[in-house]
């Protein structure tokens, strides 16, 4: 299932949320060289090289001073067995912690991340100052990346995507507005229906799915498919744990629109 919208009105235009969406889209089409095709998105010939350069590679983070580059369609890093020579100059690893949050692996990847960011991010931004929201979003992304690196410290696969930062937003929303109503598309085999569900149910099920998938990947019961489940888990827990420190003026009466008038 996936959400379409919520029922909490915002008190001001979500400038930071829109700016973050615009930045993600700009990076996708300009830096990554994506073009829309009938099959989804197609990247230019240098796309993989840019992902290696600006994606967050766990090995580079856990082995400071080393560099990685693409060699014959695989990522090779200094210090690994069988790897010789020095890679071409690379962006600082610190930069990749942030640049990786704005890169995506395909059209559906960015579409779903931006959909979730728009639906839930505008209300989280509305619950705090814009500067606080930007800090909350970026810090959530860093914590999410740290969680993934902690599980796969020697991985040379670049980690990219806004999913970890968005997961922080989802965790914050689940704690602030658990009884908000989310218009959700529910798929049942070949059929689908649209229903209104409590936010705690929609986001709770999403989190349980990440836990299940991450546990299966960690235990070797299933392939991860390139999805950074532990980044999702870490980001969501961050949002749950710290949203109250950031949200200094949330909607106190966000359920008022669902109440019947009494005469």
Protein Blocks (a to p, Z undefined) as FASTA:
>chain_A
ZZfbdcbdcfbdcfklmmmmmmmmmmmmmmnopacdfklpacdfklmmmmmmmmccfklm
mmghiacddeehiacdehiahiacjddddddfklmmmmmmmgcfbfklmmmmmmmmmmmm
mmmmmmpcfklmmmmmmmmmmmmmmmmmmmmmmbcbdcedjklmmmmmmmmmmmmmmmbc
cdddddehjaccdddddfklmmmmmmmmmmmmmmmmmnopaceklpafklmmmmmmmmmm
mmmmmmmcbcfklmlmmpccdZZ
